[in-house]
Amino acid sequence: MSDNPLVDTIIDINAASISKLDSSLEGLLMVRLAALVAVDAPTASYLITLEAGADTMLDLEDVRNVLIAVAPVVGTPKIVSAVGKIADALDIAIDLDELMSGVEGEDDES
């Protein structure tokens, strides 16, 4: 447990959902991605889902396929919004990776 009860709650909710899943983790993440598009979720929500997908076989082709599949249901504005937020989330993830590799490099030099 962390010192942040909100983060702990989010982790617990996701763990409970995954434990009851009768499908692949990739399938769950694709469904969640579709739900994020439908509710016009913020960038941080995409970041969390895409980071979880980084440890699976989920790739950008899968993300694109989800966007294509839900486009007729959610409409063009939500797809355009989602694409922008996904791009922002990927930029954030890349920046975080670069930051973390720099911090790890500093630790190695000590």
N, CA, C and O atoms as a GROMACS GRO file, in nm:
protein
  440
    1MET      N    1   0.082  -0.118   0.000
    1MET     CA    2   0.000   0.000   0.000
    1MET      C    3   0.087   0.125   0.000
    1MET      O    4   0.193   0.129   0.062
    2SER      N    5   0.041   0.225  -0.071
    2SER     CA    6   0.114   0.352  -0.077
    2SER      C    7   0.058   0.448   0.028
    2SER      O    8  -0.032   0.414   0.106
    3ASP      N    9   0.112   0.566   0.029
    3ASP     CA   10   0.062   0.670   0.119
    3ASP      C   11  -0.054   0.747   0.056
    3ASP      O   12  -0.101   0.846   0.112
    4ASN      N   13  -0.099   0.701  -0.062
    4ASN     CA   14  -0.204   0.771  -0.134
    4ASN      C   15  -0.327   0.680  -0.146
    4ASN      O   16  -0.327   0.588  -0.228
    5PRO      N   17  -0.430   0.703  -0.065
    5PRO     CA   18  -0.547   0.615  -0.069
    5PRO      C   19  -0.621   0.617  -0.204
    5PRO      O   20  -0.683   0.518  -0.241
    6LEU      N   21  -0.614   0.728  -0.277
    6LEU     CA   22  -0.680   0.733  -0.408
    6LEU      C   23  -0.610   0.638  -0.505
    6LEU      O   24  -0.677   0.561  -0.575
    7VAL      N   25  -0.478   0.643  -0.510
    7VAL     CA   26  -0.402   0.553  -0.598
    7VAL      C   27  -0.428   0.408  -0.557
    7VAL      O   28  -0.447   0.322  -0.644
    8ASP      N   29  -0.428   0.380  -0.428
    8ASP     CA   30  -0.454   0.245  -0.379
    8ASP      C   31  -0.591   0.196  -0.425
    8ASP      O   32  -0.606   0.080  -0.464
    9THR      N   33  -0.690   0.284  -0.419
    9THR     CA   34  -0.825   0.247  -0.461
    9THR      C   35  -0.830   0.216  -0.610
    9THR      O   36  -0.891   0.117  -0.651
   10ILE      N   37  -0.766   0.298  -0.690
   10ILE     CA   38  -0.762   0.274  -0.835
   10ILE      C   39  -0.694   0.142  -0.866
   10ILE      O   40  -0.742   0.065  -0.949
   11ILE      N   41  -0.584   0.115  -0.799
   11ILE     CA   42  -0.512  -0.012  -0.819
   11ILE      C   43  -0.601  -0.129  -0.778
   11ILE      O   44  -0.608  -0.229  -0.850
   12ASP      N   45  -0.669  -0.119  -0.665
   12ASP     CA   46  -0.757  -0.226  -0.618
   12ASP      C   47  -0.872  -0.252  -0.714
   12ASP      O   48  -0.906  -0.367  -0.741
   13ILE      N   49  -0.932  -0.144  -0.766
   13ILE     CA   50  -1.044  -0.159  -0.860
   13ILE      C   51  -0.997  -0.232  -0.986
   13ILE      O   52  -1.065  -0.322  -1.035
   14ASN      N   53  -0.882  -0.191  -1.037
   14ASN     CA   54  -0.830  -0.255  -1.158
   14ASN      C   55  -0.791  -0.400  -1.133
   14ASN      O   56  -0.815  -0.486  -1.218
   15ALA      N   57  -0.731  -0.428  -1.019
   15ALA     CA   58  -0.693  -0.566  -0.985
   15ALA      C   59  -0.817  -0.655  -0.975
   15ALA      O   60  -0.816  -0.769  -1.021
   16ALA      N   61  -0.923  -0.602  -0.914
   16ALA     CA   62  -1.046  -0.680  -0.902
   16ALA      C   63  -1.106  -0.708  -1.040
   16ALA      O   64  -1.152  -0.820  -1.066
   17SER      N   65  -1.104  -0.611  -1.127
   17SER     CA   66  -1.157  -0.628  -1.262
   17SER      C   67  -1.077  -0.734  -1.338
   17SER      O   68  -1.134  -0.822  -1.403
   18ILE      N   69  -0.946  -0.724  -1.331
   18ILE     CA   70  -0.859  -0.817  -1.404
   18ILE      C   71  -0.874  -0.958  -1.348
   18ILE      O   72  -0.870  -1.055  -1.425
   19SER      N   73  -0.891  -0.972  -1.217
   19SER     CA   74  -0.901  -1.105  -1.157
   19SER      C   75  -1.028  -1.178  -1.202
   19SER      O   76  -1.032  -1.301  -1.199
   20LYS      N   77  -1.129  -1.104  -1.242
   20LYS     CA   78  -1.255  -1.164  -1.286
   20LYS      C   79  -1.263  -1.180  -1.437
   20LYS      O   80  -1.364  -1.227  -1.490
   21LEU      N   81  -1.159  -1.142  -1.505
   21LEU     CA   82  -1.156  -1.141  -1.650
   21LEU      C   83  -1.148  -1.282  -1.707
   21LEU      O   84  -1.067  -1.364  -1.663
   22ASP      N   85  -1.231  -1.309  -1.804
   22ASP     CA   86  -1.228  -1.437  -1.874
   22ASP      C   87  -1.186  -1.411  -2.018
   22ASP      O   88  -1.250  -1.458  -2.112
   23SER      N   89  -1.078  -1.337  -2.033
   23SER     CA   90  -1.027  -1.298  -2.164
   23SER      C   91  -0.880  -1.263  -2.148
   23SER      O   92  -0.825  -1.271  -2.039
   24SER      N   93  -0.819  -1.224  -2.257
   24SER     CA   94  -0.679  -1.183  -2.252
   24SER      C   95  -0.666  -1.042  -2.197
   24SER      O   96  -0.761  -0.963  -2.203
   25LEU      N   97  -0.550  -1.011  -2.143
   25LEU     CA   98  -0.523  -0.876  -2.096
   25LEU      C   99  -0.529  -0.778  -2.214
   25LEU      O  100  -0.575  -0.665  -2.198
   26GLU      N  101  -0.482  -0.822  -2.330
   26GLU     CA  102  -0.489  -0.736  -2.448
   26GLU      C  103  -0.634  -0.702  -2.482
   26GLU      O  104  -0.665  -0.588  -2.514
   27GLY      N  105  -0.721  -0.802  -2.473
   27GLY     CA  106  -0.863  -0.780  -2.500
   27GLY      C  107  -0.923  -0.680  -2.403
   27GLY      O  108  -0.998  -0.591  -2.443
   28LEU      N  109  -0.889  -0.694  -2.275
   28LEU     CA  110  -0.936  -0.601  -2.174
   28LEU      C  111  -0.890  -0.459  -2.205
   28LEU      O  112  -0.969  -0.365  -2.197
   29LEU      N  113  -0.764  -0.444  -2.240
   29LEU     CA  114  -0.710  -0.310  -2.267
   29LEU      C  115  -0.774  -0.249  -2.391
   29LEU      O  116  -0.795  -0.127  -2.395
   30MET      N  117  -0.804  -0.330  -2.492
   30MET     CA  118  -0.870  -0.277  -2.612
   30MET      C  119  -1.012  -0.231  -2.579
   30MET      O  120  -1.058  -0.129  -2.629
   31VAL      N  121  -1.082  -0.306  -2.496
   31VAL     CA  122  -1.217  -0.266  -2.455
   31VAL      C  123  -1.210  -0.138  -2.372
   31VAL      O  124  -1.292  -0.048  -2.390
   32ARG      N  125  -1.113  -0.130  -2.283
   32ARG     CA  126  -1.098  -0.009  -2.202
   32ARG      C  127  -1.062   0.111  -2.290
   32ARG      O  128  -1.110   0.222  -2.266
   33LEU      N  129  -0.979   0.089  -2.388
   33LEU     CA  130  -0.945   0.197  -2.481
   33LEU      C  131  -1.070   0.247  -2.552
   33LEU      O  132  -1.090   0.368  -2.567
   34ALA      N  133  -1.154   0.154  -2.596
   34ALA     CA  134  -1.280   0.193  -2.660
   34ALA      C  135  -1.368   0.273  -2.564
   34ALA      O  136  -1.432   0.370  -2.604
   35ALA      N  137  -1.372   0.232  -2.438
   35ALA     CA  138  -1.451   0.305  -2.339
   35ALA      C  139  -1.395   0.444  -2.315
   35ALA      O  140  -1.470   0.540  -2.298
   36LEU      N  141  -1.262   0.457  -2.312
   36LEU     CA  142  -1.201   0.589  -2.295
   36LEU      C  143  -1.240   0.683  -2.408
   36LEU      O  144  -1.269   0.800  -2.385
   37VAL      N  145  -1.241   0.630  -2.530
   37VAL     CA  146  -1.282   0.711  -2.645
   37VAL      C  147  -1.428   0.754  -2.627
   37VAL      O  148  -1.462   0.870  -2.650
   38ALA      N  149  -1.512   0.661  -2.588
   38ALA     CA  150  -1.656   0.689  -2.576
   38ALA      C  151  -1.686   0.797  -2.472
   38ALA      O  152  -1.780   0.875  -2.490
   39VAL      N  153  -1.607   0.801  -2.365
   39VAL     CA  154  -1.634   0.901  -2.261
   39VAL      C  155  -1.547   1.025  -2.275
   39VAL      O  156  -1.550   1.114  -2.189
   40ASP      N  157  -1.469   1.033  -2.383
   40ASP     CA  158  -1.379   1.146  -2.408
   40ASP      C  159  -1.287   1.169  -2.288
   40ASP      O  160  -1.278   1.279  -2.233
   41ALA      N  161  -1.220   1.060  -2.250
   41ALA     CA  162  -1.134   1.060  -2.131
   41ALA      C  163  -1.016   1.154  -2.146
   41ALA      O  164  -0.977   1.189  -2.258
   42PRO      N  165  -0.958   1.195  -2.033
   42PRO     CA  166  -0.840   1.282  -2.037
   42PRO      C  167  -0.714   1.205  -2.076
   42PRO      O  168  -0.711   1.082  -2.072
   43THR      N  169  -0.612   1.278  -2.112
   43THR     CA  170  -0.484   1.220  -2.156
   43THR      C  171  -0.428   1.122  -2.054
   43THR      O  172  -0.378   1.016  -2.091
   44ALA      N  173  -0.436   1.155  -1.926
   44ALA     CA  174  -0.380   1.069  -1.822
   44ALA      C  175  -0.442   0.930  -1.824
   44ALA      O  176  -0.374   0.831  -1.797
   45SER      N  177  -0.570   0.920  -1.856
   45SER     CA  178  -0.635   0.789  -1.863
   45SER      C  179  -0.580   0.706  -1.978
   45SER      O  180  -0.560   0.586  -1.964
   46TYR      N  181  -0.555   0.770  -2.091
   46TYR     CA  182  -0.493   0.700  -2.204
   46TYR      C  183  -0.352   0.656  -2.166
   46TYR      O  184  -0.310   0.545  -2.200
   47LEU      N  185  -0.279   0.742  -2.096
   47LEU     CA  186  -0.143   0.709  -2.056
   47LEU      C  187  -0.141   0.584  -1.970
   47LEU      O  188  -0.058   0.495  -1.992
   48ILE      N  189  -0.230   0.575  -1.875
   48ILE     CA  190  -0.236   0.458  -1.786
   48ILE      C  191  -0.267   0.332  -1.866
   48ILE      O  192  -0.203   0.229  -1.847
   49THR      N  193  -0.364   0.339  -1.955
   49THR     CA  194  -0.402   0.222  -2.034
   49THR      C  195  -0.292   0.182  -2.131
   49THR      O  196  -0.263   0.063  -2.146
   50LEU      N  197  -0.231   0.279  -2.198
   50LEU     CA  198  -0.125   0.248  -2.293
   50LEU      C  199  -0.001   0.195  -2.223
   50LEU      O  200   0.068   0.107  -2.276
   51GLU      N  201   0.030   0.247  -2.105
   51GLU     CA  202   0.143   0.194  -2.027
   51GLU      C  203   0.117   0.050  -1.989
   51GLU      O  204   0.208  -0.033  -1.994
   52ALA      N  205  -0.007   0.018  -1.950
   52ALA     CA  206  -0.040  -0.122  -1.918
   52ALA      C  207  -0.026  -0.208  -2.042
   52ALA      O  208   0.017  -0.324  -2.034
   53GLY      N  209  -0.062  -0.153  -2.157
   53GLY     CA  210  -0.051  -0.226  -2.283
   53GLY      C  211   0.092  -0.248  -2.327
   53GLY      O  212   0.119  -0.338  -2.406
   54ALA      N  213   0.185  -0.167  -2.277
   54ALA     CA  214   0.326  -0.180  -2.317
   54ALA      C  215   0.384  -0.313  -2.271
   54ALA      O  216   0.480  -0.362  -2.330
   55ASP      N  217   0.327  -0.371  -2.166
   55ASP     CA  218   0.376  -0.499  -2.114
   55ASP      C  219   0.304  -0.618  -2.178
   55ASP      O  220   0.322  -0.731  -2.134
   56THR      N  221   0.224  -0.593  -2.279
   56THR     CA  222   0.149  -0.698  -2.346
   56THR      C  223   0.184  -0.698  -2.495
   56THR      O  224   0.278  -0.631  -2.538
   57MET      N  225   0.108  -0.772  -2.570
   57MET     CA  226   0.128  -0.775  -2.715
   57MET      C  227   0.051  -0.662  -2.785
   57MET      O  228   0.053  -0.653  -2.908
   58LEU      N  229  -0.015  -0.577  -2.708
   58LEU     CA  230  -0.090  -0.465  -2.764
   58LEU      C  231   0.005  -0.367  -2.831
   58LEU      O  232   0.106  -0.328  -2.772
   59ASP      N  233  -0.027  -0.328  -2.954
   59ASP     CA  234   0.060  -0.232  -3.024
   59ASP      C  235  -0.024  -0.123  -3.088
   59ASP      O  236  -0.147  -0.122  -3.077
   60LEU      N  237   0.044  -0.030  -3.154
   60LEU     CA  238  -0.028   0.084  -3.212
   60LEU      C  239  -0.127   0.042  -3.321
   60LEU      O  240  -0.227   0.111  -3.344
   61GLU      N  241  -0.101  -0.066  -3.387
   61GLU     CA  242  -0.196  -0.119  -3.486
   61GLU      C  243  -0.328  -0.157  -3.417
   61GLU      O  244  -0.436  -0.132  -3.470
   62ASP      N  245  -0.317  -0.218  -3.298
   62ASP     CA  246  -0.438  -0.252  -3.222
   62ASP      C  247  -0.514  -0.126  -3.180
   62ASP      O  248  -0.637  -0.122  -3.186
   63VAL      N  249  -0.440  -0.025  -3.138
   63VAL     CA  250  -0.502   0.102  -3.100
   63VAL      C  251  -0.577   0.161  -3.219
   63VAL      O  252  -0.692   0.205  -3.206
   64ARG      N  253  -0.512   0.162  -3.334
   64ARG     CA  254  -0.577   0.215  -3.454
   64ARG      C  255  -0.702   0.134  -3.488
   64ARG      O  256  -0.804   0.192  -3.525
   65ASN      N  257  -0.695   0.001  -3.476
   65ASN     CA  258  -0.811  -0.083  -3.506
   65ASN      C  259  -0.928  -0.054  -3.412
   65ASN      O  260  -1.043  -0.055  -3.454
   66VAL      N  261  -0.898  -0.028  -3.284
   66VAL     CA  262  -1.003   0.008  -3.189
   66VAL      C  263  -1.068   0.140  -3.232
   66VAL      O  264  -1.191   0.152  -3.232
   67LEU      N  265  -0.986   0.238  -3.269
   67LEU     CA  266  -1.040   0.367  -3.312
   67LEU      C  267  -1.128   0.352  -3.435
   67LEU      O  268  -1.234   0.414  -3.444
   68ILE      N  269  -1.085   0.271  -3.529
   68ILE     CA  270  -1.164   0.247  -3.651
   68ILE      C  271  -1.296   0.178  -3.615
   68ILE      O  272  -1.401   0.213  -3.668
   69ALA      N  273  -1.289   0.081  -3.524
   69ALA     CA  274  -1.409   0.006  -3.487
   69ALA      C  275  -1.513   0.091  -3.417
   69ALA      O  276  -1.633   0.075  -3.440
   70VAL      N  277  -1.469   0.183  -3.332
   70VAL     CA  278  -1.566   0.262  -3.255
   70VAL      C  279  -1.607   0.392  -3.325
   70VAL      O  280  -1.703   0.457  -3.283
   71ALA      N  281  -1.537   0.429  -3.431
   71ALA     CA  282  -1.566   0.555  -3.500
   71ALA      C  283  -1.713   0.571  -3.541
   71ALA      O  284  -1.770   0.678  -3.519
   72PRO      N  285  -1.776   0.468  -3.599
   72PRO     CA  286  -1.917   0.487  -3.637
   72PRO      C  287  -2.010   0.506  -3.519
   72PRO      O  288  -2.118   0.564  -3.532
   73VAL      N  289  -1.969   0.458  -3.402
   73VAL     CA  290  -2.054   0.468  -3.284
   73VAL      C  291  -2.034   0.601  -3.211
   73VAL      O  292  -2.130   0.666  -3.172
   74VAL      N  293  -1.908   0.641  -3.194
   74VAL     CA  294  -1.879   0.761  -3.113
   74VAL      C  295  -1.871   0.888  -3.195
   74VAL      O  296  -1.892   0.997  -3.141
   75GLY      N  297  -1.842   0.877  -3.324
   75GLY     CA  298  -1.836   0.994  -3.411
   75GLY      C  299  -1.696   1.052  -3.426
   75GLY      O  300  -1.606   1.026  -3.347
   76THR      N  301  -1.683   1.131  -3.530
   76THR     CA  302  -1.554   1.192  -3.566
   76THR      C  303  -1.496   1.280  -3.457
   76THR      O  304  -1.376   1.269  -3.430
   77PRO      N  305  -1.574   1.367  -3.391
   77PRO     CA  306  -1.513   1.453  -3.290
   77PRO      C  307  -1.444   1.376  -3.177
   77PRO      O  308  -1.335   1.415  -3.133
   78LYS      N  309  -1.505   1.268  -3.131
   78LYS     CA  310  -1.442   1.191  -3.024
   78LYS      C  311  -1.319   1.116  -3.074
   78LYS      O  312  -1.223   1.098  -2.998
   79ILE      N  313  -1.319   1.072  -3.198
   79ILE     CA  314  -1.201   1.005  -3.254
   79ILE      C  315  -1.086   1.105  -3.266
   79ILE      O  316  -0.973   1.074  -3.228
   80VAL      N  317  -1.114   1.223  -3.317
   80VAL     CA  318  -1.011   1.326  -3.330
   80VAL      C  319  -0.957   1.363  -3.192
   80VAL      O  320  -0.836   1.377  -3.174
   81SER      N  321  -1.044   1.378  -3.095
   81SER     CA  322  -1.003   1.409  -2.958
   81SER      C  323  -0.915   1.297  -2.903
   81SER      O  324  -0.811   1.323  -2.842
   82ALA      N  325  -0.957   1.173  -2.924
   82ALA     CA  326  -0.881   1.058  -2.873
   82ALA      C  327  -0.743   1.050  -2.937
   82ALA      O  328  -0.645   1.024  -2.868
   83VAL      N  329  -0.735   1.072  -3.066
   83VAL     CA  330  -0.605   1.065  -3.134
   83VAL      C  331  -0.509   1.169  -3.076
   83VAL      O  332  -0.392   1.138  -3.052
   84GLY      N  333  -0.557   1.289  -3.053
   84GLY     CA  334  -0.473   1.392  -2.994
   84GLY      C  335  -0.427   1.355  -2.854
   84GLY      O  336  -0.311   1.375  -2.818
   85LYS      N  337  -0.518   1.301  -2.774
   85LYS     CA  338  -0.484   1.263  -2.637
   85LYS      C  339  -0.390   1.143  -2.634
   85LYS      O  340  -0.301   1.136  -2.549
   86ILE      N  341  -0.409   1.048  -2.726
   86ILE     CA  342  -0.319   0.933  -2.734
   86ILE      C  343  -0.179   0.980  -2.773
   86ILE      O  344  -0.080   0.933  -2.717
   87ALA      N  345  -0.171   1.071  -2.870
   87ALA     CA  346  -0.040   1.125  -2.910
   87ALA      C  347   0.026   1.196  -2.792
   87ALA      O  348   0.146   1.180  -2.769
   88ASP      N  349  -0.051   1.274  -2.718
   88ASP     CA  350   0.003   1.341  -2.599
   88ASP      C  351   0.050   1.239  -2.496
   88ASP      O  352   0.156   1.255  -2.436
   89ALA      N  353  -0.030   1.134  -2.474
   89ALA     CA  354   0.007   1.031  -2.377
   89ALA      C  355   0.136   0.961  -2.418
   89ALA      O  356   0.221   0.933  -2.333
   90LEU      N  357   0.151   0.934  -2.547
   90LEU     CA  358   0.274   0.869  -2.594
   90LEU      C  359   0.394   0.962  -2.577
   90LEU      O  360   0.503   0.916  -2.542
   91ASP      N  361   0.374   1.091  -2.601
   91ASP     CA  362   0.483   1.188  -2.579
   91ASP      C  363   0.522   1.192  -2.432
   91ASP      O  364   0.641   1.196  -2.398
   92ILE      N  365   0.423   1.190  -2.345
   92ILE     CA  366   0.450   1.189  -2.201
   92ILE      C  367   0.526   1.063  -2.163
   92ILE      O  368   0.623   1.068  -2.088
   93ALA      N  369   0.483   0.949  -2.217
   93ALA     CA  370   0.549   0.822  -2.185
   93ALA      C  371   0.694   0.824  -2.232
   93ALA      O  372   0.783   0.777  -2.161
   94ILE      N  373   0.717   0.877  -2.350
   94ILE     CA  374   0.855   0.885  -2.402
   94ILE      C  375   0.938   0.977  -2.315
   94ILE      O  376   1.052   0.944  -2.282
   95ASP      N  377   0.883   1.092  -2.278
   95ASP     CA  378   0.954   1.186  -2.191
   95ASP      C  379   0.986   1.121  -2.056
   95ASP      O  380   1.097   1.138  -2.004
   96LEU      N  381   0.890   1.047  -2.000
   96LEU     CA  382   0.914   0.981  -1.872
   96LEU      C  383   1.022   0.875  -1.884
   96LEU      O  384   1.106   0.862  -1.795
   97ASP      N  385   1.020   0.798  -1.994
   97ASP     CA  386   1.122   0.696  -2.016
   97ASP      C  387   1.260   0.760  -2.025
   97ASP      O  388   1.356   0.710  -1.966
   98GLU      N  389   1.270   0.871  -2.099
   98GLU     CA  390   1.398   0.939  -2.113
   98GLU      C  391   1.444   0.995  -1.979
   98GLU      O  392   1.563   0.988  -1.945
   99LEU      N  393   1.351   1.051  -1.903
   99LEU     CA  394   1.384   1.104  -1.772
   99LEU      C  395   1.434   0.993  -1.679
   99LEU      O  396   1.534   1.009  -1.610
  100MET      N  397   1.362   0.882  -1.679
  100MET     CA  398   1.399   0.771  -1.591
  100MET      C  399   1.533   0.710  -1.632
  100MET      O  400   1.611   0.671  -1.545
  101SER      N  401   1.561   0.700  -1.762
  101SER     CA  402   1.690   0.644  -1.804
  101SER      C  403   1.803   0.739  -1.765
  101SER      O  404   1.913   0.694  -1.735
  102GLY      N  405   1.778   0.869  -1.765
  102GLY     CA  406   1.878   0.966  -1.721
  102GLY      C  407   1.904   0.954  -1.572
  102GLY      O  408   2.018   0.965  -1.528
  103VAL      N  409   1.799   0.933  -1.494
  103VAL     CA  410   1.813   0.917  -1.350
  103VAL      C  411   1.888   0.788  -1.319
  103VAL      O  412   1.974   0.787  -1.231
  104GLU      N  413   1.856   0.681  -1.390
  104GLU     CA  414   1.926   0.554  -1.369
  104GLU      C  415   2.073   0.568  -1.405
  104GLU      O  416   2.158   0.510  -1.338
  105GLY      N  417   2.104   0.643  -1.510
  105GLY     CA  418   2.242   0.665  -1.551
  105GLY      C  419   2.318   0.740  -1.444
  105GLY      O  420   2.436   0.711  -1.419
  106GLU      N  421   2.254   0.837  -1.379
  106GLU     CA  422   2.319   0.912  -1.271
  106GLU      C  423   2.348   0.822  -1.152
  106GLU      O  424   2.452   0.834  -1.087
  107ASP      N  425   2.254   0.729  -1.123
  107ASP     CA  426   2.275   0.637  -1.012
  107ASP      C  427   2.392   0.543  -1.041
  107ASP      O  428   2.466   0.508  -0.950
  108ASP      N  429   2.408   0.502  -1.167
  108ASP     CA  430   2.516   0.412  -1.206
  108ASP      C  431   2.651   0.478  -1.192
  108ASP      O  432   2.751   0.410  -1.166
  109GLU      N  433   2.658   0.611  -1.209
  109GLU     CA  434   2.784   0.682  -1.204
  109GLU      C  435   2.832   0.700  -1.061
  109GLU      O  436   2.950   0.726  -1.040
  110SER      N  437   2.744   0.688  -0.962
  110SER     CA  438   2.782   0.712  -0.823
  110SER      C  439   2.870   0.603  -0.768
  110SER      O  440   2.910   0.609  -0.652
   0.00000   0.00000   0.00000
